[in-house]
């Protein structure tokens, strides 16, 4: 998988709630309760398994979920990262 250039990454993030942190894109959600946060985490897991592309998931503060996405095998951000981010955006 081909790495995206800085310009390509900026373009994909321009109309997005995701942010770039080094070689990752990250986003955080806040839910009304712990149960809803866990439902979201489980839904993300299903999407990630289907895509065979797995984000780092942090559940914190009892109702917040932070995802970090990168392509470890490629060594940075690829189109697959943004496809996964887009699929996850539709879950919350």
MIDOSE-1310 file (N, C-alpha, C; in nm, 2 decimals, decimal comma, always signed):
residues 92
xxxx	+0,08/-0,12/+0,00/+0,00/+0,00/+0,00/+0,09/+0,12/+0,00; +0,06/+0,22/-0,08/+0,14/+0,34/-0,10/+0,11/+0,44/+0,00; +0,21/+0,50/+0,06/+0,19/+0,61/+0,16/+0,14/+0,73/+0,09; +0,05/+0,81/+0,16/+0,00/+0,93/+0,11/+0,10/+1,05/+0,14
xxxx	+0,10/+1,15/+0,06/+0,18/+1,26/+0,08/+0,12/+1,35/+0,18; +0,20/+1,45/+0,24/+0,14/+1,54/+0,33/+0,02/+1,62/+0,27; +0,03/+1,65/+0,15/-0,07/+1,73/+0,08/-0,20/+1,64/+0,07; -0,18/+1,51/+0,03/-0,30/+1,42/+0,02/-0,37/+1,40/+0,16
xxxx	-0,29/+1,39/+0,26/-0,34/+1,38/+0,39/-0,42/+1,50/+0,43; -0,36/+1,62/+0,41/-0,43/+1,74/+0,45/-0,56/+1,76/+0,37; -0,56/+1,72/+0,25/-0,68/+1,73/+0,17/-0,79/+1,64/+0,23; -0,76/+1,52/+0,26/-0,85/+1,42/+0,32/-0,90/+1,47/+0,46
xxxx	-0,82/+1,54/+0,53/-0,86/+1,59/+0,66/-0,94/+1,72/+0,66; -0,94/+1,79/+0,55/-0,99/+1,92/+0,54/-1,14/+1,93/+0,58; -1,22/+1,84/+0,55/-1,36/+1,84/+0,59/-1,39/+1,72/+0,68; -1,31/+1,71/+0,78/-1,32/+1,59/+0,87/-1,30/+1,62/+1,01
xxxx	-1,35/+1,54/+1,10/-1,33/+1,56/+1,24/-1,21/+1,48/+1,29; -1,14/+1,42/+1,20/-1,02/+1,35/+1,24/-0,90/+1,45/+1,23; -0,80/+1,43/+1,31/-0,68/+1,52/+1,31/-0,56/+1,43/+1,29; -0,46/+1,49/+1,24/-0,33/+1,42/+1,22/-0,24/+1,44/+1,34
xxxx	-0,18/+1,33/+1,39/-0,08/+1,34/+1,49/+0,03/+1,25/+1,45; +0,14/+1,31/+1,40/+0,25/+1,24/+1,34/+0,21/+1,15/+1,23; +0,23/+1,02/+1,24/+0,19/+0,93/+1,13/+0,06/+0,86/+1,16; -0,03/+0,92/+1,24/-0,16/+0,87/+1,27/-0,27/+0,97/+1,24
xxxx	-0,39/+0,92/+1,22/-0,51/+1,01/+1,23/-0,58/+0,97/+1,36; -0,64/+1,07/+1,43/-0,70/+1,04/+1,56/-0,84/+1,11/+1,56; -0,92/+1,06/+1,64/-1,05/+1,12/+1,67/-1,10/+1,07/+1,80; -1,18/+1,16/+1,87/-1,24/+1,12/+2,00/-1,39/+1,14/+2,00
xxxx	-1,46/+1,05/+2,06/-1,60/+1,06/+2,08/-1,64/+1,06/+2,22; -1,75/+1,13/+2,26/-1,80/+1,13/+2,40/-1,94/+1,08/+2,39; -1,97/+0,98/+2,47/-2,10/+0,92/+2,47/-2,18/+0,95/+2,60; -2,31/+0,92/+2,60/-2,39/+0,95/+2,72/-2,36/+0,86/+2,84
xxxx	-2,31/+0,75/+2,81/-2,28/+0,65/+2,92/-2,18/+0,55/+2,88; -2,13/+0,47/+2,98/-2,03/+0,37/+2,95/-2,08/+0,26/+2,86; -2,21/+0,22/+2,87/-2,26/+0,12/+2,79/-2,26/+0,16/+2,64; -2,30/+0,28/+2,61/-2,30/+0,33/+2,47/-2,16/+0,34/+2,42
xxxx	-2,06/+0,38/+2,50/-1,92/+0,38/+2,46/-1,88/+0,24/+2,42; -1,91/+0,14/+2,50/-1,87/+0,00/+2,47/-1,94/-0,05/+2,35; -2,07/-0,01/+2,32/-2,14/-0,05/+2,20/-2,06/+0,00/+2,08; -2,02/+0,13/+2,09/-1,94/+0,19/+1,98/-1,81/+0,11/+1,96
xxxx	-1,74/+0,08/+2,07/-1,61/+0,01/+2,06/-1,63/-0,13/+1,99; -1,74/-0,20/+2,03/-1,77/-0,33/+1,96/-1,80/-0,31/+1,82; -1,87/-0,20/+1,78/-1,91/-0,18/+1,64/-1,78/-0,15/+1,56; -1,69/-0,07/+1,62/-1,56/-0,04/+1,55/-1,49/-0,17/+1,53
xxxx	-1,49/-0,26/+1,63/-1,41/-0,39/+1,62/-1,47/-0,47/+1,50; -1,60/-0,47/+1,48/-1,66/-0,54/+1,37/-1,61/-0,48/+1,23; -1,62/-0,35/+1,22/-1,58/-0,28/+1,10/-1,43/-0,31/+1,07; -1,35/-0,30/+1,18/-1,21/-0,32/+1,16/-1,17/-0,46/+1,12
xxxx	-1,24/-0,56/+1,18/-1,22/-0,70/+1,14/-1,26/-0,72/+0,99; -1,37/-0,66/+0,95/-1,41/-0,67/+0,81/-1,31/-0,61/+0,71; -1,25/-0,50/+0,76/-1,15/-0,43/+0,67/-1,01/-0,49/+0,69; -0,99/-0,58/+0,79/-0,86/-0,63/+0,82/-0,76/-0,52/+0,84
xxxx	-0,81/-0,42/+0,91/-0,73/-0,30/+0,95/-0,78/-0,25/+1,08; -0,69/-0,25/+1,18/-0,73/-0,24/+1,32/-0,67/-0,11/+1,39; -0,76/-0,02/+1,43/-0,71/+0,10/+1,50/-0,67/+0,07/+1,65; -0,60/+0,16/+1,70/-0,57/+0,16/+1,85/-0,70/+0,22/+1,91
xxxx	-0,75/+0,16/+2,01/-0,88/+0,20/+2,08/-0,85/+0,23/+2,22; -0,89/+0,35/+2,27/-0,87/+0,39/+2,41/-1,01/+0,43/+2,46; -1,05/+0,35/+2,56/-1,18/+0,39/+2,63/-1,13/+0,45/+2,76; -1,17/+0,58/+2,78/-1,13/+0,65/+2,90/-1,24/+0,74/+2,96
xxxx	-1,22/+0,78/+3,08/-1,32/+0,87/+3,14/-1,46/+0,81/+3,15; -1,48/+0,69/+3,14/-1,61/+0,61/+3,14/-1,70/+0,63/+3,02; -1,68/+0,74/+2,95/-1,77/+0,76/+2,83/-1,70/+0,81/+2,71; -1,57/+0,81/+2,71/-1,49/+0,87/+2,59/-1,42/+0,76/+2,52
xxxx	-1,42/+0,76/+2,39/-1,34/+0,67/+2,31/-1,25/+0,75/+2,21; -1,13/+0,71/+2,21/-1,03/+0,77/+2,12/-0,98/+0,66/+2,03; -0,98/+0,69/+1,90/-0,92/+0,60/+1,80/-0,80/+0,66/+1,73; -0,70/+0,58/+1,71/-0,58/+0,62/+1,64/-0,56/+0,52/+1,53
xxxx	-0,54/+0,57/+1,41/-0,54/+0,49/+1,29/-0,41/+0,52/+1,21; -0,34/+0,41/+1,18/-0,22/+0,42/+1,09/-0,20/+0,29/+1,02; -0,11/+0,29/+0,93/-0,08/+0,16/+0,86/+0,06/+0,12/+0,90; +0,07/+0,04/+1,00/+0,20/+0,00/+1,06/+0,29/-0,07/+0,95
xxxx	+0,23/-0,16/+0,87/+0,31/-0,23/+0,77/+0,36/-0,14/+0,67; +0,29/-0,03/+0,63/+0,34/+0,07/+0,53/+0,43/+0,17/+0,59; +0,42/+0,19/+0,73/+0,50/+0,29/+0,79/+0,44/+0,43/+0,79; +0,31/+0,44/+0,78/+0,25/+0,58/+0,78/+0,11/+0,57/+0,73
xxxx	+0,06/+0,68/+0,68/-0,08/+0,69/+0,64/-0,11/+0,65/+0,50; -0,21/+0,57/+0,48/-0,25/+0,52/+0,34/-0,39/+0,54/+0,32; -0,44/+0,52/+0,20/-0,58/+0,53/+0,17/-0,67/+0,44/+0,26; -0,61/+0,32/+0,30/-0,69/+0,23/+0,38/-0,72/+0,29/+0,52
xxxx	-0,64/+0,38/+0,57/-0,66/+0,45/+0,70/-0,78/+0,54/+0,68; -0,79/+0,61/+0,57/-0,90/+0,70/+0,56/-1,03/+0,63/+0,52; -1,02/+0,51/+0,46/-1,14/+0,43/+0,43/-1,20/+0,38/+0,57; -1,11/+0,34/+0,65/-1,15/+0,29/+0,79/-1,21/+0,41/+0,86
xxxx	-1,15/+0,52/+0,86/-1,20/+0,64/+0,93/-1,34/+0,67/+0,89; -1,36/+0,67/+0,76/-1,49/+0,70/+0,70/-1,60/+0,60/+0,74; -1,56/+0,47/+0,75/-1,65/+0,37/+0,79/-1,69/+0,39/+0,94; -1,59/+0,42/+1,02/-1,62/+0,44/+1,16/-1,70/+0,57/+1,18
xxxx	-1,69/+0,67/+1,10/-1,77/+0,79/+1,12/-1,92/+0,76/+1,11; -1,95/+0,66/+1,03/-2,10/+0,63/+1,02/-2,15/+0,55/+1,14; -2,07/+0,52/+1,24/-2,12/+0,43/+1,35/-2,18/+0,51/+1,46; -2,13/+0,63/+1,48/-2,16/+0,71/+1,60/-2,29/+0,79/+1,58
